[in-house]
């Protein structure tokens, strides 16, 4: 990975277009940490559901985060990831229980400071279940 400074902001170089790492022009570095955590959690959760032979369709992933205003550097103190899925009603309880497996299997979550609280929730939407 390569980062460059350009016109007062930092960019993460990518062949399909650079990511601007400045809140007003793109995503802040803190937002990219939160997004990376949510994306990794989603990939892990999908893998767990597939391994359990739970048919699902991922509709959306919502994230919220909090920063610790009491510390001078304002680090992340909480990341919450909420999944919205289509899952057969018979498998929904199992899909809820599988949330507990995400954090210990997500390399991004495992790389963060242990003081950051990470939580995951899921809700279910009506609609067609995927063949996953």
Buried (B, 14 or more C-beta within 10 A) or exposed (E): EEEEEEEEBBBBEEEEEBBBBBEEEBBBEBBBBBBBBBBBBBBBBBEBBEEBEBBBBBEEBEBEBEEBEEEEEEBBBBBBBBBBBBBEEEBBEBBBEBBEBBBEBBEBBEEBEEEBEBEBEBEBEEEEBEEE
